[in-house]
């Protein structure tokens, strides 16, 4: 005897979602520079100097204290 749950699972496995989209493969990330700055260390704001591709050089107090921070973890 087939239960309602087994019927539902069979229907779901047989029919893929209509709204499912194919995801494009992620773009290759550039290699960091030789003099890159690790996260939470002091950086220079006008250079792309952070080692992590998703990190940004964030400055405070009139751009005197700058650190590489990971602002978007889903990058």
Beta strands, then each sheet from edge to edge (+ up, - down):
strand 1: 55-60
strand 2: 65-70
sheet 1: 1+ 2-
end
